Amino acid sequence: MEPIYEIRRLYDVMPASARMSVKIISKPELSKVVDATYPLPGRQEKPIYINFDFWNRLQEGERDLLLLRTVCLITAVKWLKPDIYQGAVIAGLLGTLVELAQSDAVGVVVALGLTVTAAMRVWRINTSQEAELNADSNAIQVALRRGYTETSAAQYLLDAIQQVAKLEKRPTLDFIELIRSQNLLKLLNL
């Protein structure tokens, strides 16, 4: 299978809202099947790297659900949404500037502490286990619009988790993959 044709097919599977920002890139030297870095604040483009040598060994349903899950994970990252923690980061930065202007060392330390604490909380929310599980459920919801049933989509995603570990020559699933598998098994009533 040619990567160019598969990339075109994957763009058709992808939700329309993600097609403008997500870019699928073939990366044959990649040791993983699919890899995507968390988008940094201000970056519009969200690349997904795929090793098509591994990718072609998966079933089409597994490939579709793996891509949808990855797309849902990276498009769900919201660094600048109006929230209490983003507000605390802004307040901490403004407080730091005010305290610097007043040459108050204690105030600068307190304001920087608020900024760092709130920023770390935003990072944890975007990279948490809950975000991983939400990406799975969102991928299944998108797959429903692509003609999959909920059961078949969950089964394909569960199979993809296991197949990816085999293809990457990992002896066991990591902790988050185990939690995701248990959640999918619960969805399948197994």
MARPA-389735 format. One line per 2 residues: number of its first residue (from 1); their letters; for each residue x, z, y of N, C-alpha, C. Coordinates in Angstrom, 2 decimals, always signed. Atoms other than C-alpha are relative to their C-alpha. Layout:
NUM) a) X:Z:Y:X:Z:Y:X:Z:Y ~ ...
//
This chain:
1) me) +0.84:+0.00:-1.18:+0.00:+0.00:+0.00:+0.89:+0.00:+1.24 ~ -0.75:+0.10:-1.24:+1.32:-0.96:+3.39:-0.43:+1.12:+0.96
3) pi) +0.36:-1.08:-0.95:+1.51:+1.92:+5.90:-0.85:-0.48:+1.16 ~ +0.75:+0.50:-1.16:+0.11:-0.28:+8.68:-1.49:-0.04:-0.31
5) ye) +1.41:+0.08:+0.37:-3.15:-0.91:+6.81:-0.59:+1.38:-0.23 ~ +0.48:-1.36:+0.24:-3.45:+2.71:+5.73:-0.19:+0.75:+1.32
7) ir) +0.14:-0.65:-1.31:-2.88:+3.90:+9.32:-1.27:-0.47:+0.68 ~ +1.25:+0.52:-0.59:-5.68:+1.60:+10.51:-1.22:+0.64:-0.66
9) rl) +1.11:-0.60:+0.72:-7.98:+2.96:+7.80:-0.17:+1.47:+0.41 ~ +0.06:-1.41:-0.37:-7.08:+6.54:+8.74:-0.57:+0.19:+1.41
11) yd) +0.60:-0.09:-1.33:-7.95:+5.89:+12.38:-1.52:-0.15:-0.07 ~ +1.45:+0.16:+0.17:-11.41:+4.78:+11.18:-0.63:+1.27:-0.57
13) vm) +0.50:-1.24:+0.59:-11.80:+8.01:+9.18:-0.02:+1.13:+1.03 ~ -0.18:-1.06:-0.99:-10.69:+10.15:+12.11:-1.20:+0.09:+0.94
15) pa) +1.09:-0.11:-0.99:-13.30:+11.55:+14.53:+0.35:-0.78:+1.27 ~ -0.23:+0.83:-1.19:-13.73:+9.38:+17.61:+0.65:+0.80:+1.13
17) sa) -0.57:-0.81:-1.07:-12.82:+12.27:+19.90:+1.51:+0.19:-0.14 ~ -1.43:-0.21:+0.23:-9.35:+12.47:+18.35:+0.81:-1.29:+0.06
19) rm) -0.72:+1.27:+0.09:-8.47:+8.77:+18.28:+0.89:-0.28:+1.21 ~ -0.79:+0.27:-1.20:-7.16:+8.72:+21.84:+1.24:+0.88:+0.08
21) sv) -1.12:-0.92:-0.17:-4.86:+11.73:+21.55:+0.88:+0.11:-1.24 ~ -0.78:-0.15:+1.23:-3.73:+11.73:+17.90:+0.68:-1.32:-0.33
23) ki) -0.76:+1.19:+0.37:-1.02:+9.29:+16.88:+0.58:+0.22:-1.40 ~ -0.51:-0.08:+1.37:-0.20:+8.68:+13.19:+1.30:-0.79:-0.07
25) is) -1.33:+0.60:+0.05:+3.48:+7.96:+12.60:+0.54:+0.09:-1.42 ~ -0.64:+0.02:+1.32:+5.15:+6.90:+9.34:+1.41:+0.58:+0.13
27) kp) -1.31:-0.63:-0.02:+8.18:+9.06:+8.64:+0.47:+0.17:-1.44 ~ -0.37:-0.03:+1.42:+9.70:+8.24:+5.21:+0.99:+1.09:-0.36
29) el) -0.99:-1.03:+0.31:+12.47:+10.86:+5.47:-0.59:+1.41:+0.01 ~ +0.68:-1.29:-0.06:+9.92:+13.67:+5.82:-0.06:+0.63:-1.39
31) sk) +0.04:-0.69:+1.30:+10.13:+16.27:+3.04:-1.41:+0.50:-0.33 ~ +1.39:-0.38:+0.22:+6.42:+17.07:+3.44:-0.84:-1.26:-0.12
33) vv) +0.92:+1.13:+0.07:+3.45:+14.85:+2.74:-0.49:-0.35:+1.39 ~ +0.49:+0.18:-1.36:+2.02:+15.33:+6.21:+0.48:+1.18:+0.83
35) da) -0.49:-1.05:-0.88:+3.36:+17.28:+9.15:-0.48:-0.27:+1.42 ~ +0.42:+0.09:-1.40:+2.05:+17.97:+12.62:+0.43:+1.27:+0.69
37) ty) -0.40:-1.17:-0.77:+3.49:+20.27:+15.22:-1.14:+0.40:+0.92 ~ +1.02:-0.46:-0.93:+1.27:+22.43:+17.35:+0.28:-0.61:+1.37
39) pl) -0.21:+0.62:-1.31:+0.75:+20.61:+20.64:+0.30:+1.05:+1.06 ~ -0.35:-0.91:-1.08:+2.37:+22.28:+23.59:-0.94:-0.22:+1.17
41) pg) +0.88:+0.17:-1.16:+0.40:+22.90:+26.78:+0.45:-1.18:+0.87 ~ -0.30:+1.12:-0.88:+0.20:+19.80:+28.93:+0.30:-1.30:-0.72
43) rq) -0.28:+1.23:+0.74:+1.04:+17.31:+26.16:-1.31:-0.61:-0.47 ~ +1.23:+0.69:+0.40:-1.73:+14.78:+25.66:+0.10:-0.57:-1.41
45) ek) -0.17:+0.65:+1.30:-0.28:+13.05:+22.59:+0.27:+1.04:-1.08 ~ -0.15:-0.92:+1.13:-0.55:+14.86:+19.26:+0.41:-0.82:-1.21
47) pi) -0.44:+0.84:+1.12:+1.60:+13.15:+16.61:-0.23:+0.68:-1.35 ~ +0.08:-0.41:+1.40:+0.93:+13.42:+12.88:+0.97:-0.89:-0.75
49) yi) -1.01:+0.73:+0.76:+3.87:+12.43:+10.69:-0.40:-0.02:-1.47 ~ +0.39:+0.15:+1.40:+3.14:+11.07:+7.20:+1.12:-0.68:-0.76
51) nf) -0.92:+0.63:+0.94:+5.53:+10.33:+4.34:-0.87:-0.81:-0.95 ~ +0.90:+0.83:+0.78:+3.71:+7.37:+2.79:+0.43:-0.15:-1.45
53) df) -0.39:-0.01:+1.42:+5.77:+7.55:-0.42:-0.78:+1.08:-0.74 ~ +0.79:-1.07:+0.59:+4.07:+10.88:-1.15:-1.50:-0.26:+0.19
55) wn) +1.40:+0.20:-0.38:+0.82:+9.93:+0.59:-0.72:-0.92:-0.99 ~ +0.61:+0.97:+0.91:+0.16:+6.99:-1.76:-0.28:+0.58:-1.38
57) rl) +0.23:-0.63:+1.30:+0.24:+9.34:-4.77:-1.27:+0.86:-0.02 ~ +1.24:-0.76:-0.09:-2.89:+11.12:-3.55:-1.19:-0.95:-0.15
59) qe) +1.23:+0.79:+0.05:-6.44:+9.90:-4.22:-0.49:-0.23:+1.41 ~ +0.49:+0.34:-1.33:-8.24:+8.32:-1.31:-0.78:+1.16:+0.63
61) ge) +0.75:-1.14:-0.53:-10.61:+11.29:-0.91:+0.91:+1.13:+0.43 ~ -0.97:-1.03:-0.36:-7.68:+13.70:-0.91:+0.72:-0.36:+1.28
63) rd) -0.68:+0.45:-1.23:-5.91:+11.62:+1.73:-0.91:+0.16:+1.21 ~ +0.93:-0.09:-1.12:-9.01:+11.46:+3.90:-0.18:+1.45:+0.45
65) ll) +0.24:-1.40:-0.36:-9.65:+15.21:+3.76:+1.26:+0.66:+0.54 ~ -1.26:-0.55:-0.50:-5.97:+16.04:+4.28:+0.23:-0.43:+1.45
67) ll) -0.14:+0.47:-1.38:-5.89:+13.87:+7.39:-1.02:+0.67:+0.91 ~ +1.04:-0.61:-0.83:-9.21:+15.22:+8.70:+0.33:+1.46:+0.29
69) rt) -0.37:-1.40:-0.19:-8.01:+18.78:+8.19:+1.13:+0.14:+1.01 ~ -1.13:-0.04:-0.93:-4.75:+18.10:+10.02:-0.46:-0.33:+1.41
71) vc) +0.53:+0.37:-1.32:-6.59:+16.39:+12.88:-0.80:+1.15:+0.59 ~ +0.83:-1.11:-0.49:-9.08:+19.26:+13.15:+0.87:+1.19:+0.40
73) li) -0.88:-1.13:-0.32:-6.23:+21.80:+13.16:+0.69:-0.20:+1.35 ~ -0.77:+0.19:-1.24:-4.22:+20.21:+15.97:-0.88:-0.28:+1.21
75) ta) +0.88:+0.23:-1.16:-7.19:+19.18:+18.12:-0.75:+1.26:+0.39 ~ +0.69:-1.26:-0.32:-8.65:+22.70:+17.96:+0.85:+0.91:+0.88
77) vk) -0.88:-0.84:-0.81:-5.64:+24.14:+19.79:-0.37:-0.18:+1.47 ~ +0.41:+0.02:-1.41:-6.84:+25.01:+23.27:+0.85:+1.01:+0.76
79) wl) -0.87:-0.89:-0.76:-4.13:+26.40:+25.50:-0.63:+0.40:+1.33 ~ +0.48:-0.24:-1.36:-6.00:+26.16:+28.78:-1.51:+0.17:+0.09
81) kp) +1.43:-0.24:-0.08:-9.59:+27.02:+27.88:-0.26:+1.29:+0.75 ~ +0.29:-1.24:-0.73:-11.25:+29.65:+30.08:-0.31:+1.13:-0.99
83) di) +0.10:-1.11:+0.93:-10.79:+32.87:+28.13:+0.66:+1.21:+0.64 ~ -0.57:-1.23:-0.56:-9.81:+36.47:+28.78:+1.52:-0.01:-0.08
85) yq) -1.45:-0.03:+0.16:-6.29:+35.96:+27.46:+0.70:-1.01:+0.91 ~ -0.57:+0.96:-0.94:-5.62:+32.81:+29.47:-0.09:+0.54:+1.42
87) ga) +0.13:-0.64:-1.31:-6.92:+34.69:+32.51:+1.05:+1.08:+0.20 ~ -1.03:-1.04:-0.10:-4.53:+37.55:+31.74:+1.38:-0.62:+0.22
89) vi) -1.28:+0.68:-0.22:-1.62:+35.09:+31.56:+0.12:-0.42:+1.46 ~ -0.03:+0.43:-1.41:-2.53:+33.67:+34.97:+0.13:+1.19:+0.93
91) ag) -0.09:-1.21:-0.83:-3.06:+37.13:+36.44:+1.40:+0.59:-0.08 ~ -1.36:-0.51:+0.16:+0.30:+38.24:+35.02:+1.02:-0.82:+0.76
93) ll) -0.92:+0.86:-0.76:+2.08:+35.24:+36.51:-0.15:+0.20:+1.49 ~ +0.21:-0.24:-1.43:+0.48:+35.77:+39.90:+0.52:+1.37:+0.40
95) gt) -0.51:-1.34:-0.27:+1.27:+39.48:+39.73:+1.52:+0.03:+0.04 ~ -1.47:+0.08:+0.00:+4.89:+38.67:+38.88:+0.50:-0.58:+1.32
97) lv) -0.42:+0.61:-1.27:+5.16:+36.42:+41.94:-0.18:+0.96:+1.16 ~ +0.25:-0.95:-1.08:+3.60:+39.05:+44.21:+1.04:+1.12:-0.03
99) el) -0.96:-1.09:+0.14:+5.87:+41.79:+42.85:+1.42:-0.46:+0.31 ~ -1.32:+0.54:-0.37:+8.93:+39.54:+43.21:+0.12:-0.11:+1.52
101) aq) -0.02:+0.12:-1.46:+7.99:+38.88:+46.84:+0.16:+1.37:+0.66 ~ -0.11:-1.35:-0.54:+7.74:+42.64:+47.39:+1.26:+0.71:-0.48
103) sd) -1.24:-0.58:+0.56:+11.01:+43.30:+45.49:-0.27:+1.31:-0.73 ~ +0.36:-1.19:+0.77:+9.30:+45.83:+43.24:+0.35:-0.26:-1.46
105) av) -0.50:+0.25:+1.35:+11.26:+45.92:+39.96:-0.99:+0.49:-1.06 ~ +0.95:-0.54:+0.98:+8.73:+48.11:+38.12:-1.24:-0.90:-0.08
107) gv) +1.15:+0.90:-0.04:+5.86:+45.86:+39.21:+0.28:-1.32:-0.70 ~ -0.39:+1.26:+0.66:+7.74:+42.76:+38.04:+0.01:+0.19:-1.51
109) vv) -0.06:-0.26:+1.44:+8.37:+44.33:+34.62:-1.41:+0.14:-0.58 ~ +1.38:-0.18:+0.47:+4.71:+45.36:+34.25:-0.74:-1.33:-0.03
111) al) +0.70:+1.29:-0.06:+3.40:+41.95:+35.34:+0.54:-0.97:-1.05 ~ -0.57:+0.85:+1.04:+5.83:+40.12:+33.06:-0.44:+0.47:-1.39
113) gl) +0.50:-0.54:+1.27:+4.80:+42.42:+30.21:-1.41:-0.46:-0.29 ~ +1.37:+0.49:+0.15:+1.16:+41.50:+30.79:-0.01:-1.48:-0.35
115) tv) -0.06:+1.44:+0.25:+2.04:+37.81:+30.86:+0.44:-0.30:-1.43 ~ -0.54:+0.25:+1.34:+4.08:+37.91:+27.65:-0.99:+0.45:-1.07
117) ta) +0.97:-0.51:+0.98:+1.51:+40.03:+25.79:-1.19:-0.94:-0.13 ~ +1.16:+0.91:+0.04:-1.37:+37.74:+26.75:+0.39:-1.36:-0.58
119) am) -0.45:+1.30:+0.53:+0.65:+34.58:+25.98:+0.21:+0.07:-1.51 ~ -0.17:-0.16:+1.45:+1.56:+35.93:+22.54:-1.35:+0.06:-0.70
121) rv) +1.34:-0.07:+0.59:-2.11:+36.67:+21.89:-0.63:-1.39:-0.08 ~ +0.50:+1.38:+0.02:-3.06:+33.09:+22.83:+0.67:-0.78:-1.13
123) wr) -0.74:+0.68:+1.07:-0.35:+31.81:+20.46:-0.54:+0.42:-1.37 ~ +0.50:-0.50:+1.29:-1.61:+34.03:+17.62:-1.40:-0.53:-0.31
125) in) +1.36:+0.52:+0.21:-5.20:+32.87:+18.10:+0.08:-1.45:-0.48 ~ -0.10:+1.42:+0.35:-4.15:+29.21:+17.89:+0.72:-0.25:-1.32
127) ts) -0.74:+0.19:+1.25:-1.94:+29.74:+14.81:-0.43:+0.98:-1.08 ~ +0.45:-1.04:+0.93:-4.00:+32.32:+12.91:-0.57:-0.59:-1.28
129) qe) +0.65:+0.40:+1.25:-5.46:+32.21:+9.41:-1.41:-0.49:+0.28 ~ +1.35:+0.42:-0.36:-8.87:+31.92:+11.00:-0.01:-1.44:+0.51
131) ae) -0.10:+1.38:-0.48:-7.77:+28.73:+12.77:+0.18:-0.96:-1.18 ~ -0.20:+0.83:+1.19:-6.61:+27.35:+9.39:-1.32:-0.18:-0.76
133) ln) +1.27:+0.08:+0.71:-9.95:+28.18:+7.74:-1.03:-0.81:+0.80 ~ +0.90:+0.79:-0.85:-11.86:+26.74:+10.70:+0.32:-1.49:-0.09
135) ad) -0.39:+1.41:+0.14:-9.86:+23.51:+10.37:-0.54:-0.58:-1.30 ~ +0.56:+0.46:+1.27:-10.92:+23.27:+6.72:-1.50:-0.27:+0.13
137) sn) +1.46:+0.17:-0.11:-14.61:+23.78:+7.52:-0.35:-1.14:+0.96 ~ +0.25:+1.12:-0.92:-14.44:+21.37:+10.48:+0.28:-1.34:-0.66
139) ai) -0.32:+1.24:+0.72:-12.79:+18.74:+8.26:-1.12:-0.36:-0.96 ~ +1.12:+0.26:+0.91:-15.60:+19.11:+5.74:-1.21:-0.50:+0.78
141) qv) +1.12:+0.45:-0.82:-18.18:+18.72:+8.53:+0.19:-1.45:+0.45 ~ -0.26:+1.39:-0.40:-16.50:+15.51:+9.73:-0.14:-0.91:-1.22
143) al) +0.11:+0.80:+1.23:-16.30:+14.27:+6.12:-1.46:-0.27:-0.35 ~ +1.43:+0.22:+0.25:-20.07:+14.71:+5.84:-0.50:-1.21:+0.78
145) rr) +0.39:+1.16:-0.81:-20.44:+12.15:+8.63:+0.66:-1.28:-0.50 ~ -0.70:+1.17:+0.55:-18.09:+9.83:+6.71:-0.49:-0.35:-1.40
147) gy) +0.60:+0.37:+1.27:-20.28:+9.74:+3.60:+0.33:+0.91:-1.17 ~ -0.30:-0.96:+1.06:-18.86:+12.63:+1.58:-1.11:+1.05:-0.06
149) te) +0.87:-1.16:+0.10:-21.03:+15.42:+0.25:+0.85:+1.23:+0.26 ~ -0.75:-1.22:-0.28:-20.07:+18.98:+1.10:+0.83:+0.43:-1.21
151) ts) -0.70:-0.39:+1.22:-19.14:+19.69:-2.51:+1.19:-0.90:-0.29 ~ -1.12:+0.91:+0.29:-17.03:+16.57:-2.96:+1.10:+0.14:+1.04
153) aa) -1.01:-0.17:-1.04:-15.28:+17.09:+0.38:+0.82:+1.26:-0.25 ~ -0.71:-1.24:+0.28:-14.42:+20.69:-0.50:+0.90:-0.16:-1.23
155) qy) -0.80:+0.22:+1.21:-13.21:+19.60:-3.96:+1.22:-0.85:+0.31 ~ -1.14:+0.85:-0.37:-11.03:+16.83:-2.50:+1.04:+0.78:+0.80
157) ll) -0.94:-0.79:-0.81:-9.52:+19.25:+0.02:+0.73:+1.01:-0.87 ~ -0.64:-0.93:+0.93:-8.85:+21.82:-2.70:+1.03:-0.71:-0.87
159) da) -0.95:+0.78:+0.81:-7.23:+19.16:-4.89:+1.20:-0.44:+0.83 ~ -1.10:+0.42:-0.88:-5.18:+17.94:-1.92:+0.99:+1.13:+0.23
161) iq) -0.89:-1.15:-0.20:-3.80:+21.44:-1.31:+0.92:+0.15:-1.19 ~ -0.79:-0.17:+1.22:-2.64:+21.64:-4.92:+0.95:-1.17:-0.22
163) qv) -0.84:+1.17:+0.20:-1.31:+18.08:-5.08:+1.17:-0.05:+0.99 ~ -1.06:-0.01:-1.01:+0.67:+18.46:-1.85:+1.12:+0.95:-0.43
165) ak) -1.01:-0.95:+0.47:+2.44:+21.52:-3.28:+0.83:-0.62:-1.13 ~ -0.73:+0.66:+1.10:+3.34:+19.51:-6.41:+0.92:-1.10:+0.52
167) le) -0.80:+1.10:-0.54:+4.56:+16.51:-4.43:+1.20:+0.50:+0.79 ~ -1.10:-0.57:-0.78:+6.69:+18.70:-2.18:+0.91:+0.87:-0.86
169) kr) -0.81:-0.73:+0.99:+8.12:+20.34:-5.35:+0.10:+1.49:+0.33 ~ +0.06:-1.44:-0.22:+7.03:+23.83:-4.38:-0.60:+0.64:-1.24
171) pt) +0.50:-0.59:+1.24:+6.55:+26.14:-7.37:-1.37:+0.66:+0.16 ~ +1.28:-0.66:-0.22:+3.59:+27.99:-5.82:-0.53:-0.36:+1.38
173) ld) +0.60:+0.18:-1.33:+1.19:+27.75:-2.92:+0.44:+1.14:+0.90 ~ -0.33:-1.10:-0.90:+2.06:+29.72:+0.19:-1.26:+0.84:+0.26
175) fi) +1.07:-0.97:-0.20:-0.11:+32.61:+1.38:-1.24:-0.62:+0.63 ~ +1.14:+0.60:-0.69:-2.30:+30.61:+3.76:-0.69:-1.03:-0.90
177) el) +0.61:+0.95:+0.92:-2.82:+27.88:+1.16:-0.83:+0.71:-1.07 ~ +0.78:-0.77:+0.97:-3.97:+30.52:-1.33:-1.32:+0.49:+0.60
179) ir) +1.22:-0.45:-0.68:-6.46:+31.92:+1.19:-0.95:-1.18:+0.19 ~ +0.82:+1.19:-0.17:-7.69:+28.41:+1.96:-0.62:-0.43:-1.32
181) sq) +0.52:+0.37:+1.33:-8.06:+27.66:-1.76:-1.12:+0.93:-0.42 ~ +1.05:-0.97:+0.35:-10.05:+30.85:-2.31:-1.27:-0.26:+0.81
183) nl) +1.15:+0.29:-0.86:-12.30:+29.97:+0.62:-0.73:-1.26:-0.48 ~ +0.61:+1.24:+0.50:-12.88:+26.46:-0.77:-0.69:+0.24:-1.35
185) lk) +0.62:-0.34:+1.28:-13.58:+27.86:-4.25:-1.32:+0.74:+0.23 ~ +1.23:-0.72:-0.35:-16.14:+30.19:-2.67:-1.06:-0.99:+0.46
187) ll) +0.93:+1.01:-0.48:-17.72:+27.19:-0.96:-0.55:-0.82:-1.17 ~ +0.42:+0.76:+1.18:-17.86:+25.39:-4.32:-0.75:+0.87:-1.01
189) nl) +0.64:-0.98:+0.89:-19.39:+28.53:-5.92:+0.69:+0.10:-1.35 ~ -0.78:-0.15:+1.24:-16.60:+28.74:-8.50:+0.63:+1.37:-0.05
//
